[in-house]
Amino acid sequence: MAVLLSEHGCTCCRGLLYRAATRSALRDPLTDTGNRVAMDQTLQREIDMARRHLQPLSLLRLDIDHFKQINDNHGHTVGDTVLKAVAASIKNQLRNVDMVFRFGGEEFLILLSNTGRDAASMVGERLRQAAQAQDYWADETRIALTVSLGCSTLLAGESAESLLRRADNALYVAKREGRNRLAMAG
């Protein structure tokens, strides 16, 4: 006789349901990356840990270039497929300790623990190249895709808001300078 977990009252089943609900509340269902709530919860903890252990911490802000055109020309289903593929591409290039969050529509944040400015630049460039090298298709039409990135590395005494803002400003520099590039925050 099958018993539904919701009907079963044991503590272990309620615990499993609670963990599953908590996990899904912190994940973006489309890309299986952390969502904005998870990012908000994680960023300050990672900053505190970096300071406590005297280790660097870097943040990449990645945006898919001209994503609106993909949705407009090929439909939202293709756009969703592209988002999933880009998220998978990002995750495939990172270490297990690095964290990926979907920050908005076609934008991702990548937290790089124990990673200084030069190493973060190399990671960002690797992500850019991997996203561009992947094949994206809408029916029989190949979609040329590029991403732009902004990178900031935690400064002494810097707030989470400032770290995010500097990565965002660097992303806008990358967009302004022609897209399909990485810009480093000053």
N, C-alpha and C positions, 0 to 999 in steps of 0.2 A: 504494500500500500504506500503510495507516494504522499509525502507530507510537504506542503509548501512552507518555506521558511517563515513567511509572515504569519502562518497559523501555528507554527511550532514555537513554544514559549521558552525553550532552554536558553540559558545565559550565553552559551557559545554561539548559537545561531543569531541572537540579538547582537552580539559583539561583531560577528561577521557582517551583518547588515549595516551596523553603524560604521564600520571601517569602509565598506563599499560606498555608502552614502557620502562619507567624508571625502573619500578619494575622488568621487565623481564631482563633488562640489568644488574641487580645486583643479580640475582638469578641463581643458577645452575639448568638447566631445568630437569635434571635427578632426583636429590635428593631433590629439592625444599628447599635447604639451600642457604645461602648467597654464592656468588662466591668470587674469589680472589679480584676482584675490590671492592666489598662491604667490604671485610675484611680490605683492605688497607684504605678505607675511614673511617671505624668505629674504628679501633684500636687506632689511635692517639686521636680521640675524647673521647674514653673511658678512656684512660690514663690521659688526661687533666681533665676529670670529677672526676676521682678517686683522683687525687692530689688536686683539688679544694675543694672537700668535705672530704678530709683526710680519704678516705676509701680504703680498699685493692682491688686489681684486680688480678685475676689469669688467666692463659692461659693453656689450655690442648691441646696437639697435639696428635691426635689419628690416628693410622695406622692399617689397617686390615692386620694381619699376613698372609704371603704366598698367597696374593691375586692373583698373577700371575698364581699360580697353579689352582685356581678356573677357571680363564679364559681359561687356556690351557686344563684342563681336561673336562670342562663342556660347554665352549663357552662363548662368550661375552654377550649374552642375559641373561644367568644365572648370570654372573658377575654383570650386570646392576641391576638385581633383588636383588642381595645380597647388592649392594651399597644402593639401595633404602631402604631396610629393616634395614640396619645398621643406616642410617640417621634417619629413623623413631624411631628406638630404642633409639638413642641419644636424640632426641627431647622429647621423652616421659619421660625421666629421669630428665629433666631440668626445671627450673623455667621459667616463661615468660620473665624475664629480661635477661636471659642468651642468648647468640647468637652462632649459629652454622654456620660454613662456610666450604665449600668443598675447600680444599687447593690445592689438586692435585688429581691424579688418584684415589687412595684409602685412601686418607688422609683427615682428618677433623681437624679444629681448633674450639675450644670451648672457648669463652670469658665468664668468670664468674665474673660479677660485684659484688662489695661489698663482695668478698670472699677471705679470707686469705688462707695461706698455708695448715693448717690442714683441713679446710672445703673443699678446692679444692682436697685434697688427697682423702677424703671420696667420693666426687662426681666422681672423676676419677675411683675409685674402683667400684662404683655403675655402671658406664658406662661399665666398663670391664666385670663385672658379667652379666649385662643385655644382652650385645652383645653375650656372650658365651652361655647363657641360651636359646636364641631364636633358633627356628628350621629353618634351611635353607635347601632347597631341590632342587635337579636337577633330574627331573623325579622321580624315586623311591629311589634315593640315598640321604641320609642325608649328608650334608656338615658340617663337624666339623669346627667351626670358632672361632678364638680368635683375640683379638686386643691387641696392645701395646700402652702405653701412656707415654708421657713426660709432666711434669707440671712445670711451672715457676710462681712465684708470683712477682709482680712489686716491684722493689727496689727503694729507694729514688733516684731521678735524673736519672733513667734508661730510655734509649730510647726504642722506639717500636722495633727497629731492635735487640737490645740486649735481650729484653724480648722474642722475637721469637727465637733467636739463643739459648738461654738457654733452652727453651722448646724443641727445636730440639735436642740439645745435650743430654737432659734427655731421649728423645725418643730413641736415639741411644744406650744409656746405657741399657734401657729396652730390646731392641732387642738383644744386645750383651749378656745380662744375661739370655737369653733363651726365650724371647717373653712371651706373655700372662701375662704382668705385667705392673705396673705403676712405673715409676722412677721420683723422685723429683729432680729438679735443685738445685744446691748448692747455 
